[in-house]
């Protein structure tokens, strides 16, 4: 329906519902549950230069109102992705996708990002500078405004497509990093990745996840990420994808009022594999109930 359409940088989306990176794989796991072409788009799992197995198990734990994950960027690497996965994705998804780029140095990010230039199905990149499930020394430059500015500047030099920067909430300077990314040429901001969390088994005192700290996601973080989206919207002019704790159509509308142009659904996909379909089906009913003419009209409206 036209009143669900949103313009996300160069991509016109039928609706603002996008599965988040790492929770939807490459789409294969969900195609038998529903026609995934109803989605606005989808963000693929993050791709690095070389293949990664990820962290040791256990690396997922359920928590009250959320979950912990420490997958550690498991993926086949950029060359295997381009050789094997792109053809498979083309067979199941007919819209533009968002490729997630990860790395451990500026050079690696730039190398992987450039590889997507000529992949027709990729409409946009999301630069994942915020994975919480890697070694501290591997991700140490992610919260530096200077480093993020340099990274975005170098990506802008070689990448033809729009790119969004996926921010971490685990720093005190999220707004400054967002502004630095915008100033260096990023076309948008994804807010945000998971929060640092931890769980200990009360029966034996052992830390539940192998990495000790892990990324916490789920309904419990929604108020935190709504606040981040609201504050980022006040400080940048580029569009925002809101991500964190979304599980229903009311959550989507709330994020859009705060300033999100589109929304990503993450861990809820693992709990309810048809959640995106349900939200897309429910949105027309909700906007009618709330006397909203078009979703794009409410983006950032809580600020005015």
Secondary structure by P-SEA (a helix, b strand, c coil): ccccccccccccccccbbbcccccccccccccccccccccbbbccccccccccccccccccccccccccccccccccaaaaaaccaaaaaaccccbbbbbbbbccaaaaaaaaaaacccccccbbbbcccccccccccccccccaaaaaaaaaaaaacccbbbbbbbbcccccaaaaaaaaaaaccccccccccccccccccccccccccccbbbbbcccaaaaaaaaaaaaaacccbbbbbbcccccaaaaaaaaaacccbbbbccccccccaaaaaaaaaaaaaaaaacccccccccccccc
